[in-house]
Amino acid sequence: MIFAPRAARPLYRILATVSFLCLILPAQAVDVDKYPDLVDLIQTLHQKYDYSEKVLRELFSQVEIRPRVIRRTKHPGERRPWYAYRDQFVTGLQARRGSRFWRKHADALSRAHLRFGVDPAILVAIIGIESRYGHNTGHFRVLDTLTTQMLTHPRRKDFFTRELTAFLLLARKNRLQPLAVRGSYAGAMGVAQFIPSTYRNYAVDFDGDGRSDILHSMPDAIGSIANFIRSNGWKPDQPVCETARNRSGMARWLSDLNTRPLLSLKQFAEFGILPTDDGLDPNLHADLIQLEGRRGMEHRLVFNNFFVIRRYNHNDKYAMAVCDLSRMIRHRHAARSPS
């Protein structure tokens, strides 16, 4: 439980009451003047970015607070145990669809590999987990989602205020209708499921039409994901994760270090923790994580590239699902490719 300073507690009670009412009431149109934070945002956009205050008020009058967005935020899928999370995303069906996606978009994936150095299987796995290869990019209006999050999620109000600002700037630059763009309950958009600030900072034109459009162009989405991964420290031809053989009683202590790669594989071996792949460079640095499997705890050694993927979604289960699914996709794709 988070405790606010005594003077701030009445405000937190008010915000908590608003959040509770939003959960039990149907979606309701926003009355701008009832939300000082929204009034402040409109004034900032007007003064700093030359938006019309009248146009913004008209736009936000069509926005609705979405109770389902609040429910999803309170109960994210990453809270499930690893085995349940894995069963949703790392399946034979996902691998088959991933292999088909790879063949269909081989040119863009190959170009992304050459330009950014990111393994195509990783890119395909990310797209598979994020949007089911483009078949599920979200059905919430992004403007509803970001406004709902900003007004009902006090601990992350500043974050969602920035994202809402970024979305409106993005919509103006790309000539998008703000009320027409749909995405996830967190405001992520398109095949890549980029939040607005990530879209603005990392999207690239990869189909040569002069626009960076991850909403409608698959090559742009592929290139943009690769650009994000590379920009956050991806090391080509380096591993992501490896199952660990645990011959030590110190696995829990080592995993509790909870840091980026600190020890070399050689040092882990001295503690009785060895990768199943004996061909890995013993000087590679790794971290050890534990995951809740169906038959007990699973131990994985994870490397720099694992933490790069984790920048996409700040959760070990997500990055591990990308690692596992990418291997299944690569295996299936290689089996179907002509020798």
Long-range contacts (C-beta under 8 A, 24 or more apart in sequence): 2-155, 12-154, 15-152, 15-154, 18-151, 18-152, 19-70, 19-152, 19-153, 22-65, 22-67, 22-70, 22-148, 22-152, 23-67, 23-70, 23-71, 24-67, 25-67, 26-67, 27-64, 27-65, 27-66, 27-67, 27-144, 28-64, 28-65, 29-61, 29-62, 29-63, 29-64, 30-60, 30-61, 30-63, 30-64, 30-65, 30-147, 30-151, 31-61, 32-57, 32-60, 32-61, 35-151, 37-150, 37-151, 37-157, 37-161, 38-147, 38-150, 38-151, 41-150, 41-161, 41-164, 41-165, 44-165, 45-165, 45-168, 49-169, 51-168, 51-172, 59-143, 59-178, 59-179, 60-147, 62-179, 63-141, 63-143, 63-144, 63-147, 63-179, 64-141, 64-144, 64-148, 65-144, 65-147, 65-148, 65-151, 65-152, 66-140, 66-144, 66-145, 66-148, 68-140, 68-185, 69-140, 69-144, 69-145, 69-148, 69-149, 69-185, 70-148, 70-152, 70-153, 72-185, 73-149, 73-153, 73-185, 73-186, 78-313, 78-315, 78-317, 78-318, 81-292, 82-291, 82-292, 82-293, 82-298, 82-317, 82-320, 83-292, 83-293, 83-294, 85-317, 85-321, 86-317, 86-320, 86-321, 86-324, 89-128, 89-129, 89-321, 89-325, 90-321, 90-324, 90-325, 90-328, 92-328, 94-128, 94-129, 94-325, 94-328, 94-329, 95-325, 95-328, 95-329, 95-331, 95-332, 96-332, 97-128, 97-132, 97-133, 98-124, 98-125, 98-128, 98-133, 98-325, 98-328, 98-329, 98-332, 98-333, 99-329, 99-332, 99-333, 99-336, 101-127, 101-128, 101-133, 102-329, 102-333, 103-333, 103-336, 105-218, 105-219, 105-222, 107-219, 108-206, 108-207, 108-218, 108-219, 108-222, 108-223, 109-222, 111-206, 111-223, 112-206, 112-222, 112-223, 112-225, 112-226, 113-226, 115-223, 115-226, 116-223, 116-226, 116-227, 116-229, 116-230, 116-234, 117-230, 117-234, 117-236, 118-225, 118-226, 118-229, 118-230, 118-234, 118-236, 119-236, 119-326, 121-326, 121-327, 121-329, 121-330, 121-333, 122-229, 122-240, 122-309, 122-322, 122-326, 123-222, 123-225, 123-226, 123-229, 124-326, 124-329, 125-321, 125-322, 125-323, 125-325, 125-326, 125-329, 126-192, 126-225, 126-309, 126-312, 126-322, 127-191, 127-192, 127-221, 127-222, 127-225, 128-325, 128-329, 129-318, 129-321, 129-322, 129-325, 130-188, 130-191, 130-192, 130-193, 131-190, 131-191, 131-192, 131-193, 133-191, 134-191, 134-218, 134-221, 137-182, 137-183, 137-184, 137-189, 137-190, 137-191, 137-193, 137-215, 138-182, 138-183, 138-184, 138-185, 138-188, 138-189, 138-193, 139-182, 140-182, 140-183, 140-184, 140-185, 141-179, 141-180, 141-181, 141-182, 142-167, 142-178, 142-181, 142-182, 142-183, 142-187, 142-189, 142-196, 143-167, 143-178, 143-179, 143-181, 145-183, 145-184, 145-185, 145-186, 145-187, 146-187, 146-196, 149-186, 149-187, 160-187, 162-197, 163-187, 163-195, 163-196, 163-197, 164-196, 166-195, 166-196, 166-197, 166-199, 166-200, 167-196, 169-196, 169-200, 170-196, 170-199, 170-200, 174-211, 174-213, 176-215, 181-215, 189-214, 189-215, 190-214, 190-215, 190-221, 191-218, 191-221, 192-221, 192-224, 192-225, 192-228, 194-224, 194-228, 198-228, 199-224, 202-227, 202-228, 202-231, 203-227, 228-311, 228-312, 229-308, 229-309, 229-312, 232-308, 232-311, 233-304, 233-307, 233-308, 234-305, 234-308, 235-304, 235-305, 238-284, 238-303, 238-304, 238-305, 239-277, 239-280, 239-284, 239-303, 239-305, 240-302, 240-303, 240-305, 240-306, 240-309, 240-319, 240-322, 240-323, 240-326, 241-300, 241-301, 241-302, 241-303, 241-306, 241-319, 241-320, 241-323, 241-324, 242-275, 242-276, 242-277, 242-280, 242-286, 242-300, 242-301, 242-302, 242-303, 243-275, 243-276, 243-298, 243-299, 243-300, 243-301, 244-268, 244-273, 244-274, 244-275, 244-276, 244-288, 244-299, 244-300, 244-301, 245-273, 245-274, 245-275, 245-276, 246-272, 246-273, 246-299, 247-272, 247-273, 247-274, 248-272, 248-273, 251-288, 251-290, 251-297, 251-299, 252-290, 254-288, 255-287, 255-288, 255-289, 255-290, 255-299, 257-287, 257-288, 259-287, 260-287, 260-304, 260-307, 261-285, 261-286, 261-287, 261-302, 261-303, 261-304, 261-307, 262-287, 263-287, 265-301, 268-301, 273-299, 273-301, 275-301, 289-316, 289-320, 291-316, 291-317, 291-320
